Amino acid sequence: MDAIKKQTVMCLIMLGLGLTLGAQQGLGALKKVIVEAEVYAIMSEKWQDGFKHVEYPKQWLHKVVKVTPGQSIQHAVDEVHAAGGGVVFLKKGTHVLEHTLTLKSNISLVGEGREKTILLQGPHMVGSGFNIEDKPQVTDLVVKDLTLKGTRKGKSNGILIRGRNESRHTRIMLQNIDVTDWSAQGVHMKRTDNIVMDNCNFQYNGSAGGLYHNVYFLYNKYILQSDCDMSYPIRGKGNKYTSCEYVLAQRCTIKDTKTNGIQADHEEAGYLFFHKYHVSGCARVALWFPCEDYYNKYFYTENPKYAPQKVILNRCNIVNNTWGAMWRAVNDSFVINSTFDNKNIDMGLLKCDVTMENNSFKKGNEIYTDIKQWPSDVRYLW
């Protein structure tokens, strides 16, 4: 009998260890975004196979290093990266960032939940919260289940990623995170490809630093945003897409900006699909698509090279903004099943080729053939 009991106890212990190991190995695993079937159907109809979808990060989940508040997150990131990849698991509590955290390849930086794991800008931090420079190239990075909170001091970005064309950073995912109260951008990504943002809030950023946006993409390709909220930028825009290709943003929200809501512009800007995007309360234009050269933006041009092409709005809700959409030289584009109800006109289109299908425009649209017709109270240069 004693032998049977002993064997039973050993089995239970081994089972418990197996469950613990299995749970640890699955810790931090990303969840892929479900793209609505309607999106695929419209893409197929309008673009055939022209749209290129995002690639998700690869993950290494067997090695887990746990960090409690007060311990060095950078040390854990360096250790896991040196081991070939794994999870840096941030235990609940407030982790004060006294220095910028440099992120590296093959890392999943995971908290216990954005209400539980808080990374707070320290009183002496002047750089970004998370940073990646142009060298070395970073691939396969996941940040999830935490809050990155600034104090609106200095000129600091929450997340700053700066790639280079020769070796762009790629396969970066932010999931279930909040990035709030950073003085510069909440998130600023340059020359980075395959970006996934899922169920994130980027709010109350942009009180200083010159650009002021909640999210700023520059020279990026293959972006998927789902269920993200970029509302309440302090001085800038909710989301800026400059020279971005192959963007799918579904069920995203921007509310109450002091300037424009979304800006899309410059060369290489194309294949932008906005599905169930809600933009409201913008003091200027909800959807601002200009056609100036980014590097000579105070010189007027109507060259389509510098305006986004192949844009689709589907089931978007653009309401209660001063101006709904002001587009110039935007071509081969569609507005479908969307609702516009703004204080002034809903859409102002200058030399655009945009097809309207089954929309509701409460205020009405204007079609311009010459810049001299452009409304005087809407600036046409940056």
VEXMAR-630914 format. One record per residue (C-alpha): residue in three letters; chain; z, x, y. Coordinates in steps of 0.001 Angstrom, whole numbers, plus 500000, padded with zeros to 6 digits. Example, Ala and Ser with C-alpha at 12.3 -4.5 7.8 and 13.67 -1.06 7.14 Angstrom:
// VEXMAR-630914
[site "Ala","A",[507800,512300,495500]],
[site "Ser","A",[507140,513670,498940]],
//
This chain:
// VEXMAR-630914
[site "Met","A",[500000,500000,500000]],
[site "Asp","A",[500901,502810,502368]],
[site "Ala","A",[497565,504483,501619]],
[site "Ile","A",[495708,501265,502396]],
[site "Lys","A",[497603,500823,505674]],
[site "Lys","A",[496920,504427,506635]],
[site "Gln","A",[493231,504030,505901]],
[site "Thr","A",[493135,500819,507939]],
[site "Val","A",[494843,502473,510914]],
[site "Met","A",[492431,505408,510775]],
[site "Cys","A",[489473,503020,510721]],
[site "Leu","A",[490801,501182,513768]],
[site "Ile","A",[491341,504467,515607]],
[site "Met","A",[487829,505635,514805]],
[site "Leu","A",[486430,502273,515833]],
[site "Gly","A",[488321,502486,519132]],
[site "Leu","A",[487031,505991,519760]],
[site "Gly","A",[483525,504836,518992]],
[site "Leu","A",[483783,501954,521438]],
[site "Thr","A",[485207,504236,524117]],
[site "Leu","A",[482470,506810,523591]],
[site "Gly","A",[479802,504122,523576]],
[site "Ala","A",[481125,502620,526812]],
[site "Gln","A",[481240,506048,528412]],
[site "Gln","A",[477701,506852,527332]],
[site "Gly","A",[476490,503621,528932]],
[site "Leu","A",[478485,504140,532129]],
[site "Gly","A",[476292,504021,535200]],
[site "Ala","A",[473153,502810,533447]],
[site "Leu","A",[470742,501310,535956]],
[site "Lys","A",[469396,497791,535596]],
[site "Lys","A",[465713,497265,536253]],
[site "Val","A",[464722,494721,538876]],
[site "Ile","A",[463114,491498,537715]],
[site "Val","A",[459984,490942,539796]],
[site "Glu","A",[459053,487282,540105]],
[site "Ala","A",[455979,486200,538124]],
[site "Glu","A",[454430,484702,541257]],
[site "Val","A",[454309,488158,542817]],
[site "Tyr","A",[452294,489570,539935]],
[site "Ala","A",[449949,486586,539998]],
[site "Ile","A",[449175,486917,543707]],
[site "Met","A",[448783,490682,543460]],
[site "Ser","A",[446284,490214,540647]],
[site "Glu","A",[444336,487592,542586]],
[site "Lys","A",[444197,489410,545923]],
[site "Trp","A",[444324,493076,544945]],
[site "Gln","A",[443226,493079,541300]],
[site "Asp","A",[444730,496303,539933]],
[site "Gly","A",[444969,498051,543324]],
[site "Phe","A",[448770,497961,543666]],
[site "Lys","A",[450733,500807,542079]],
[site "His","A",[454259,499977,540997]],
[site "Val","A",[457346,502121,541282]],
[site "Glu","A",[458663,504459,538578]],
[site "Tyr","A",[462364,504251,537749]],
[site "Pro","A",[464654,507281,537466]],
[site "Lys","A",[465401,508811,534107]],
[site "Gln","A",[469109,509022,533342]],
[site "Trp","A",[471437,511312,531407]],
[site "Leu","A",[474530,509293,530537]],
[site "His","A",[476325,511370,527882]],
[site "Lys","A",[478093,513759,530234]],
[site "Val","A",[480598,512012,532502]],
[site "Val","A",[482806,513729,535073]],
[site "Lys","A",[485414,511504,536678]],
[site "Val","A",[486562,512034,540257]],
[site "Thr","A",[489662,510481,541770]],
[site "Pro","A",[490223,510244,545542]],
[site "Gly","A",[491156,513649,546893]],
[site "Gln","A",[489162,515579,544308]],
[site "Ser","A",[485875,517291,545173]],
[site "Ile","A",[482822,515108,544614]],
[site "Gln","A",[480542,518050,545408]],
[site "His","A",[482154,520129,542671]],
[site "Ala","A",[481518,517326,540172]],
[site "Val","A",[477883,516928,541283]],
[site "Asp","A",[477302,520674,540948]],
[site "Glu","A",[478931,520750,537501]],
[site "Val","A",[476906,517846,536143]],
[site "His","A",[473658,519155,537613]],
[site "Ala","A",[474270,522619,536117]],
[site "Ala","A",[474834,520996,532715]],
[site "Gly","A",[471395,519372,532862]],
[site "Gly","A",[472378,515962,534163]],
[site "Gly","A",[474895,513180,533765]],
[site "Val","A",[477243,510804,535555]],
[site "Val","A",[479644,511541,538383]],
[site "Phe","A",[482056,508617,538123]],
[site "Leu","A",[484008,507929,541298]],
[site "Lys","A",[487256,506151,540551]],
[site "Lys","A",[488410,503323,542775]],
[site "Gly","A",[490022,504114,546094]],
[site "Thr","A",[488909,505768,549336]],
[site "His","A",[487171,509121,549006]],
[site "Val","A",[487136,510801,552422]],
[site "Leu","A",[484009,512867,553044]],
[site "Glu","A",[485061,515855,555094]],
[site "His","A",[481666,517475,554528]],
[site "Thr","A",[478147,516261,553790]],
[site "Leu","A",[477607,515604,550096]],
[site "Thr","A",[474463,517347,548801]],
[site "Leu","A",[472854,515311,546028]],
[site "Lys","A",[470889,516902,543198]],
[site "Ser","A",[468501,516057,540366]],
[site "Asn","A",[469449,514210,537182]],
[site "Ile","A",[472628,512768,538690]],
[site "Ser","A",[473973,509228,538563]],
[site "Leu","A",[476668,508879,541231]],
[site "Val","A",[478572,505764,540224]],
[site "Gly","A",[481597,503952,541596]],
[site "Glu","A",[483721,501136,540198]],
[site "Gly","A",[482197,498608,542582]],
[site "Arg","A",[481409,498580,546270]],
[site "Glu","A",[484652,496761,547074]],
[site "Lys","A",[486658,499304,545059]],
[site "Thr","A",[485038,502714,545561]],
[site "Ile","A",[484727,503623,549244]],
[site "Leu","A",[483281,506879,550531]],
[site "Leu","A",[484425,507188,554136]],
[site "Gln","A",[483131,509497,556850]],
[site "Gly","A",[485897,511981,557594]],
[site "Pro","A",[487144,512546,561149]],
[site "His","A",[485422,515925,561433]],
[site "Met","A",[482144,515125,559641]],
[site "Val","A",[479125,515484,561918]],
[site "Gly","A",[476318,515605,559330]],
[site "Ser","A",[474989,512942,556996]],
[site "Gly","A",[477108,511288,554365]],
[site "Phe","A",[474615,512074,551576]],
[site "Asn","A",[471902,514665,552149]],
[site "Ile","A",[468847,516100,550400]],
[site "Glu","A",[466802,518772,552190]],
[site "Asp","A",[463123,519510,551537]],
[site "Lys","A",[463972,522208,548968]],
[site "Pro","A",[464592,522116,546079]],
[site "Gln","A",[462754,519019,544894]],
[site "Val","A",[465135,516317,543691]],
[site "Thr","A",[464162,513907,540925]],
[site "Asp","A",[465909,511171,538959]],
[site "Leu","A",[468828,510291,541201]],
[site "Val","A",[470819,507059,540964]],
[site "Val","A",[473559,505940,543361]],
[site "Lys","A",[475280,502693,542447]],
[site "Asp","A",[478364,500528,542726]],
[site "Leu","A",[480007,501976,545829]],
[site "Thr","A",[480271,501748,549612]],
[site "Leu","A",[479264,504560,551943]],
[site "Lys","A",[480994,503836,555228]],
[site "Gly","A",[480674,505641,558530]],
[site "Thr","A",[482816,505472,561638]],
[site "Arg","A",[479976,505294,564233]],
[site "Lys","A",[480910,508771,565431]],
[site "Gly","A",[478497,511608,566168]],
[site "Lys","A",[474821,511298,565216]],
[site "Ser","A",[475163,510938,561476]],
[site "Asn","A",[472955,509236,558898]],
[site "Gly","A",[474498,507544,555922]],
[site "Ile","A",[471804,508839,553545]],
[site "Leu","A",[469236,511406,554691]],
[site "Ile","A",[466484,512544,552307]],
[site "Arg","A",[463772,514875,553624]],
[site "Gly","A",[460995,515840,551243]],
[site "Arg","A",[457780,517778,551742]],
[site "Asn","A",[454258,516993,550677]],
[site "Glu","A",[454041,519998,548353]],
[site "Ser","A",[456893,518686,546169]],
[site "Arg","A",[458105,515271,547170]],
[site "His","A",[461458,514006,545988]],
[site "Thr","A",[460867,511218,543493]],
[site "Arg","A",[462524,508511,541420]],
[site "Ile","A",[465484,507657,543638]],
[site "Met","A",[467439,504436,543086]],
[site "Leu","A",[470183,502780,545129]],
[site "Gln","A",[471779,499814,543356]],
[site "Asn","A",[474716,497611,544341]],
[site "Ile","A",[475760,499716,547315]],
[site "Asp","A",[476695,499136,550952]],
[site "Val","A",[475772,501648,553672]],
[site "Thr","A",[477398,500612,556936]],
[site "Asp","A",[478546,501834,560343]],
[site "Trp","A",[476653,505140,560501]],
[site "Ser","A",[475774,506212,564009]],
[site "Ala","A",[472167,507157,563236]],
[site "Gln","A",[470158,505520,560434]],
[site "Gly","A",[471908,503939,557529]],
[site "Val","A",[469187,505313,555231]],
[site "His","A",[466382,507649,556320]],
[site "Met","A",[463925,508796,553637]],
[site "Lys","A",[460934,511031,554381]],
[site "Arg","A",[458195,512195,552017]],
[site "Thr","A",[459936,510681,549035]],
[site "Asp","A",[458217,508635,546341]],
[site "Asn","A",[459324,506008,543828]],
[site "Ile","A",[462251,504499,545708]],
[site "Val","A",[464157,501505,544325]],
[site "Met","A",[466729,499632,546403]],
[site "Asp","A",[468374,496740,544571]],
[site "Asn","A",[471131,494415,545748]],
[site "Cys","A",[472161,496614,548664]],
[site "Asn","A",[473467,495988,552176]],
[site "Phe","A",[472408,498341,554953]],
[site "Gln","A",[474122,496948,558035]],
[site "Tyr","A",[475703,497831,561386]],
[site "Asn","A",[474013,501228,561584]],
[site "Gly","A",[472233,502820,564534]],
[site "Ser","A",[474634,503133,567436]],
[site "Ala","A",[473428,506669,568346]],
[site "Gly","A",[471010,509361,567298]],
[site "Gly","A",[467796,508185,568936]],
[site "Leu","A",[466234,506014,566199]],
[site "Tyr","A",[469000,503543,565384]],
[site "His","A",[467559,501756,562330]],
[site "Asn","A",[469343,500385,559283]],
[site "Val","A",[466567,501673,557008]],
[site "Tyr","A",[463756,504032,558014]],
[site "Phe","A",[460994,505010,555586]],
[site "Leu","A",[458560,507723,556711]],
[site "Tyr","A",[455613,508953,554606]],
[site "Asn","A",[456819,507341,551395]],
[site "Lys","A",[454895,505843,548473]],
[site "Tyr","A",[455914,503340,545780]],
[site "Ile","A",[458888,501413,547132]],
[site "Leu","A",[460650,498449,545527]],
[site "Gln","A",[463294,496588,547533]],
[site "Ser","A",[464969,493564,546021]],
[site "Asp","A",[467793,491400,547385]],
[site "Cys","A",[468650,493810,550187]],
[site "Asp","A",[470139,492896,553557]],
[site "Met","A",[469233,495035,556572]],
[site "Ser","A",[470841,492814,559212]],
[site "Tyr","A",[472766,493628,562386]],
[site "Pro","A",[471451,497054,563384]],
[site "Ile","A",[473431,498105,566429]],
[site "Arg","A",[470482,499228,568586]],
[site "Gly","A",[467391,499514,566442]],
[site "Lys","A",[465331,497772,563774]],
[site "Gly","A",[466328,496337,560462]],
[site "Asn","A",[463675,498230,558495]],
[site "Lys","A",[460879,500551,559607]],
[site "Tyr","A",[457983,501356,557285]],
[site "Thr","A",[455945,504208,558790]],
[site "Ser","A",[453051,505585,556735]],
[site "Cys","A",[454250,503794,553625]],
[site "Glu","A",[452019,502710,550741]],
[site "Tyr","A",[452647,500383,547813]],
[site "Val","A",[455714,498537,549052]],
[site "Leu","A",[457102,495454,547335]],
[site "Ala","A",[460055,493853,549120]],
[site "Gln","A",[461345,490622,547606]],
[site "Arg","A",[464185,488370,548738]],
[site "Cys","A",[465253,490691,551549]],
[site "Thr","A",[466965,489681,554788]],
[site "Ile","A",[467052,490904,558379]],
[site "Lys","A",[469093,489019,560971]],
[site "Asp","A",[470087,489523,564591]],
[site "Thr","A",[468430,492653,565912]],
[site "Lys","A",[468378,493692,569553]],
[site "Thr","A",[464772,494879,569170]],
[site "Asn","A",[462252,494219,566379]],
[site "Gly","A",[463057,493230,562822]],
[site "Ile","A",[460402,494997,560738]],
[site "Gln","A",[457976,497623,561972]],
[site "Ala","A",[455042,498825,559844]],
[site "Asp","A",[452625,501345,561292]],
[site "His","A",[450582,504548,561190]],
[site "Glu","A",[448104,506084,558800]],
[site "Glu","A",[448379,505631,555038]],
[site "Ala","A",[450177,502337,555618]],
[site "Gly","A",[448906,499797,553141]],
[site "Tyr","A",[449499,497551,550153]],
[site "Leu","A",[452634,495987,551619]],
[site "Phe","A",[453862,492850,549824]],
[site "Phe","A",[456719,490895,551423]],
[site "His","A",[457954,488077,549171]],
[site "Lys","A",[460662,485646,550311]],
[site "Tyr","A",[461577,487971,553180]],
[site "His","A",[463803,486235,555749]],
[site "Val","A",[463746,487531,559331]],
[site "Ser","A",[465640,485694,562063]],
[site "Gly","A",[467414,486255,565349]],
[site "Cys","A",[465354,489241,566503]],
[site "Ala","A",[465503,489732,570243]],
[site "Arg","A",[461898,490947,570268]],
[site "Val","A",[459344,490682,567450]],
[site "Ala","A",[460229,489854,563862]],
[site "Leu","A",[457151,491583,562371]],
[site "Trp","A",[455821,494333,564656]],
[site "Phe","A",[452629,495977,563343]],
[site "Pro","A",[451152,498230,566084]],
[site "Cys","A",[448082,500467,565885]],
[site "Glu","A",[449018,503632,567785]],
[site "Asp","A",[449028,507134,566385]],
[site "Tyr","A",[452661,507900,565503]],
[site "Tyr","A",[452296,511332,567121]],
[site "Asn","A",[450659,509978,570271]],
[site "Lys","A",[452314,506599,570450]],
[site "Tyr","A",[452066,506136,574216]],
[site "Phe","A",[448280,506293,574130]],
[site "Tyr","A",[446679,502974,573235]],
[site "Thr","A",[444166,502778,570408]],
[site "Glu","A",[442797,500005,568222]],
[site "Asn","A",[441914,502263,565309]],
[site "Pro","A",[442780,500472,562022]],
[site "Lys","A",[443682,503898,560652]],
[site "Tyr","A",[446974,503597,562507]],
[site "Ala","A",[447830,500019,561500]],
[site "Pro","A",[448949,498717,558108]],
[site "Gln","A",[446149,497374,555925]],
[site "Lys","A",[446283,495075,552902]],
[site "Val","A",[449454,493182,553790]],
[site "Ile","A",[450654,490040,552003]],
[site "Leu","A",[453416,487748,553211]],
[site "Asn","A",[454342,485145,550604]],
[site "Arg","A",[457045,482508,551003]],
[site "Cys","A",[458516,484365,553947]],
[site "Asn","A",[460787,482670,556449]],
[site "Ile","A",[460245,484002,559984]],
[site "Val","A",[462343,481826,562284]],
[site "Asn","A",[464325,481851,565515]],
[site "Asn","A",[462965,485154,566760]],
[site "Thr","A",[461638,485632,570279]],
[site "Trp","A",[458222,486400,568788]],
[site "Gly","A",[457340,485844,565162]],
[site "Ala","A",[454658,488447,564403]],
[site "Met","A",[452538,490623,566695]],
[site "Trp","A",[449828,492466,564774]],
[site "Arg","A",[446918,494620,565921]],
[site "Ala","A",[443997,495875,563806]],
[site "Val","A",[445599,494613,560574]],
[site "Asn","A",[442855,493770,558069]],
[site "Asp","A",[442261,492487,554558]],
[site "Ser","A",[445610,490704,554676]],
[site "Phe","A",[447094,487322,553745]],
[site "Val","A",[449893,485040,554923]],
[site "Ile","A",[450719,482537,552163]],
[site "Asn","A",[453241,479708,551730]],
[site "Ser","A",[455300,480973,554663]],
[site "Thr","A",[457278,479267,557425]],
[site "Phe","A",[457241,480369,561070]],
[site "Asp","A",[459325,478706,563786]],
[site "Asn","A",[460009,481009,566729]],
[site "Lys","A",[460859,480742,570400]],
[site "Asn","A",[457461,481870,571654]],
[site "Ile","A",[454335,482083,569511]],
[site "Asp","A",[454620,482493,565761]],
[site "Met","A",[451798,484997,565227]],
[site "Gly","A",[449751,486939,567763]],
[site "Leu","A",[446758,488678,566180]],
[site "Leu","A",[444524,491141,568013]],
[site "Lys","A",[441334,492120,566191]],
[site "Cys","A",[442840,491307,562813]],
[site "Asp","A",[441372,489973,559586]],
[site "Val","A",[444202,487835,558193]],
[site "Thr","A",[443683,484831,555907]],
[site "Met","A",[446166,481958,556238]],
[site "Glu","A",[446965,479836,553174]],
[site "Asn","A",[449347,476865,553130]],
[site "Asn","A",[451725,477950,555909]],
[site "Ser","A",[453851,476122,558450]],
[site "Phe","A",[453574,477348,562049]],
[site "Lys","A",[455875,475298,564294]],
[site "Lys","A",[455191,477075,567571]],
[site "Gly","A",[451581,478057,566931]],
[site "Asn","A",[449486,481218,566817]],
[site "Glu","A",[447230,483107,569207]],
[site "Ile","A",[444103,485075,568361]],
[site "Tyr","A",[443240,487847,570837]],
[site "Thr","A",[439927,489642,571170]],
[site "Asp","A",[440929,492017,573960]],
[site "Ile","A",[444152,493843,574800]],
[site "Lys","A",[443972,492308,578266]],
[site "Gln","A",[444885,488990,576641]],
[site "Trp","A",[448061,490426,575165]],
[site "Pro","A",[451218,488687,576493]],
[site "Ser","A",[452648,490589,579430]],
[site "Asp","A",[456216,490236,578168]],
[site "Val","A",[455401,491926,574832]],
[site "Arg","A",[454817,495632,575270]],
[site "Tyr","A",[451850,496908,573324]],
[site "Leu","A",[452808,500575,573333]],
[site "Trp","A",[455891,501948,571710]],
//
